[in-house]
Every structure is written in structure tokens, then in C-alpha cells.
Amino acid sequence: MVEIGGVAVDRLKSFVERIERLEEEKAALSADIREVYGEAKGAGFDVATLRQVVRMRKLDPSDRRRNEELLDLYKRALDL
């Protein structure tokens, strides 16, 4: 194993290449997600609301309930 200044060159190169591959995959996935949102918009769905639903579905049910209760409380307080 070659070391330069105490750094294992092959190991470092391996990490960098893995990160670069993952970044490429992430960019491709982001493009795919944008495309799906575009399809949903074309089908008449509101994209902002759809994004909110996706975020909510990621939450634990108890956290989701708590967020919804707080939102309702704030809306009532502001007479919305």
C-alpha cells in the first residue's frame, strides 16, 4: 500500500471514486423524481401539496399527528 504523507493513496482513491459514483446516482435519481412530479402536474395534481404529502409520509405517525395538531392550533390562533 502506497502512502503519501501518512495517507493510504489507494484507500483514499477508493473513497473518492465511490463518492463520485454515488453523486452521479443521486443526480440521476433527482432528475427521475423531477420527472415524476412533472407527470403528476401534467395529470392535474398540485405539486406543492404532493411534496408536502411525501414529506408527511416519511414521518413517524406520532410525529405526523403532533405536526398536524400544531398546524391546526396555529391556524385557529390566526383565524385561518
C-alpha positions as semicolon CSV with decimal commas, in nm:
position;residue;x (nm);y (nm);z (nm)
1;M;0,000;0,000;0,000
2;V;0,142;0,335;-0,106
3;E;0,131;0,614;0,149
4;I;0,195;0,980;0,088
5;G;0,223;1,195;0,397
6;G;0,064;0,920;0,605
7;V;-0,234;0,885;0,368
8;A;-0,310;0,547;0,209
9;V;-0,344;0,654;-0,155
10;D;-0,538;0,351;-0,281
11;R;-0,784;0,371;0,008
12;L;-0,836;0,745;-0,043
13;K;-0,885;0,697;-0,417
14;S;-1,140;0,422;-0,348
15;F;-1,342;0,651;-0,119
16;V;-1,335;0,936;-0,369
17;E;-1,446;0,713;-0,658
18;R;-1,731;0,564;-0,452
19;I;-1,848;0,911;-0,354
20;E;-1,835;1,026;-0,716
21;R;-2,043;0,726;-0,830
22;L;-2,300;0,789;-0,558
23;E;-2,318;1,159;-0,651
24;E;-2,389;1,058;-1,013
25;E;-2,661;0,818;-0,898
26;K;-2,809;1,089;-0,676
27;A;-2,821;1,333;-0,968
28;A;-2,994;1,072;-1,185
29;L;-3,247;0,997;-0,909
30;S;-3,316;1,368;-0,861
31;A;-3,387;1,401;-1,233
32;D;-3,621;1,100;-1,216
33;I;-3,805;1,250;-0,920
34;R;-3,845;1,583;-1,101
35;E;-3,985;1,394;-1,397
36;V;-4,244;1,215;-1,182
37;Y;-4,351;1,546;-1,025
38;G;-4,382;1,685;-1,379
39;E;-4,602;1,392;-1,478
40;A;-4,817;1,445;-1,169
41;K;-4,852;1,815;-1,255
42;G;-4,950;1,722;-1,610
43;A;-5,217;1,494;-1,465
44;G;-5,363;1,789;-1,273
45;F;-5,211;1,732;-0,929
46;D;-5,076;2,024;-0,724
47;V;-4,703;1,961;-0,693
48;A;-4,653;2,168;-0,375
49;T;-4,922;1,967;-0,198
50;L;-4,783;1,643;-0,335
51;R;-4,437;1,731;-0,198
52;Q;-4,595;1,803;0,140
53;V;-4,771;1,465;0,138
54;V;-4,442;1,289;0,054
55;R;-4,268;1,469;0,343
56;M;-4,552;1,378;0,581
57;R;-4,542;1,010;0,485
58;K;-4,175;0,998;0,588
59;L;-4,266;1,098;0,944
60;D;-4,342;0,862;1,227
61;P;-4,722;0,854;1,280
62;S;-4,695;1,016;1,622
63;D;-4,472;1,295;1,486
64;R;-4,714;1,344;1,196
65;R;-5,010;1,376;1,438
66;R;-4,815;1,622;1,652
67;N;-4,731;1,834;1,346
68;E;-5,091;1,828;1,227
69;E;-5,218;1,925;1,573
70;L;-4,973;2,215;1,593
71;L;-5,069;2,329;1,244
72;D;-5,438;2,321;1,340
73;L;-5,363;2,512;1,659
74;Y;-5,168;2,780;1,472
75;K;-5,437;2,809;1,206
76;R;-5,708;2,856;1,472
77;A;-5,492;3,111;1,653
78;L;-5,453;3,306;1,329
79;D;-5,819;3,257;1,233
80;L;-5,733;3,077;0,910
